Structures are given as C-alpha cells and as structure tokens.
C-alpha cells in the first residue's frame, strides 16, 4: 500500500509538471504571435516612412501643393520637371519635414 501511495504522489507530481509545461508552451506560442504582430507593425511603419518613389530613403520632404511625401533627393529631383511623380501635379516648392527626419 505504501508503494501505491508513493506512485500516486509521483503521478500527481508528473501531472503538475505536465500542466506547467502545457501552460509554458501556451505562453510561448502567445509570445511568438505577439512578436510576429510586432514585426508586421514595424514593417508597416517602415513602409509609411519610406519614400514611395525610390523605396529606400526615409521620408523627409513634401511637395506642394499636393502634399505627397518623399525622401529629400527624390523631392528635389522633381523640381526639374516640376511635376509630382505620384499625381503629376505641378510642384511649387519642396518643404522639409523635420519631424519625419527625426524618426530615422
């Protein structure tokens, strides 16, 4: 009978450990999902501050009057044809966006 009690105690211990492992696996999966969501959020944020013309420079300038945003070299390059590459409207000036520049 003593062996039965010992086996029951060991079984209870194993069951507790199993429950803790399952809880840890669930927490790990939730953490992985959060990491994946954060990666998607970062990628979306980077897309929002990346130049839509060259896709490499950080947004740091806007063209007026349409307001489309680009990196400084692309925006300045549009002054020669004086047309926005996104909407083809005439450009009156390039406005520096210092608050976007601080993000990079």
C-alpha positions in Angstrom: 0.0 0.0 0.0 2.9 2.3 0.7 4.2 1.8 -2.9 0.7 2.7 -4.2 0.7 5.9 -2.3 4.2 6.7 -3.5 3.2 6.0 -7.1 0.1 8.2 -6.7 2.3 11.0 -5.4 4.7 10.7 -8.2 1.8 10.6 -10.7 0.4 13.8 -9.2 3.8 15.4 -9.5 4.1 14.3 -13.1 0.6 15.7 -13.8 1.5 19.0 -12.2 4.7 19.2 -14.3 2.8 18.4 -17.4 0.2 21.1 -16.7 3.1 23.6 -16.1 4.7 22.6 -19.4 1.5 23.0 -21.3 1.0 26.4 -19.7 4.5 27.4 -20.7 4.0 26.2 -24.2 0.8 28.2 -24.5 2.7 31.3 -23.2 5.5 30.7 -25.7 3.0 30.5 -28.5 1.3 33.7 -27.4 4.7 35.4 -27.2 5.6 34.2 -30.7 2.3 35.6 -32.0 3.0 38.9 -30.4 6.5 39.0 -31.9 5.0 38.3 -35.3 2.4 41.0 -34.9 5.1 43.5 -33.8 7.2 42.6 -36.8 4.2 43.3 -39.1 3.6 46.6 -37.3 7.2 47.6 -37.7 7.2 46.7 -41.4 4.0 48.7 -41.9 5.5 51.7 -40.0 8.7 51.5 -42.1 6.6 51.4 -45.3 4.8 54.6 -44.1 8.1 56.5 -43.7 9.9 55.1 -46.7 9.9 57.1 -49.9 7.3 55.9 -52.3 9.5 56.8 -55.3 12.8 55.1 -54.6 11.6 52.8 -51.7 14.9 53.3 -49.9 15.1 56.8 -48.5 13.3 58.0 -45.4 10.5 60.5 -45.9 12.0 63.9 -45.1 10.3 66.3 -47.6 6.9 67.0 -49.0 6.0 68.7 -52.3 3.4 71.4 -52.5 0.6 71.9 -53.3 -0.3 68.1 -53.5 1.4 67.2 -50.2 2.9 63.8 -51.4 6.0 62.9 -49.3 9.4 61.6 -50.5 13.0 61.5 -49.4 14.8 64.7 -49.9 16.8 63.7 -53.0 13.6 62.4 -54.8 11.7 65.5 -53.8 14.4 67.8 -55.1 14.7 65.8 -58.2 11.1 66.6 -59.0 11.9 70.3 -59.1 13.4 70.0 -62.6 10.4 68.6 -64.3 8.2 70.4 -61.7 5.8 67.5 -61.5 4.9 65.1 -58.7 5.7 61.5 -59.7 2.6 60.3 -57.9 -0.1 62.6 -59.1 1.7 64.6 -61.9 0.5 67.9 -60.5 2.8 70.9 -60.8 5.2 71.5 -57.9 5.5 74.9 -56.4 8.0 74.1 -53.6 9.7 71.3 -51.6 9.0 71.5 -47.9 11.4 69.9 -45.4 9.7 67.6 -42.8 12.0 67.7 -39.8 9.6 65.6 -37.7 9.8 62.7 -40.1 13.6 63.1 -40.3 13.8 62.5 -36.5 12.2 59.1 -36.9 15.2 57.7 -38.7 
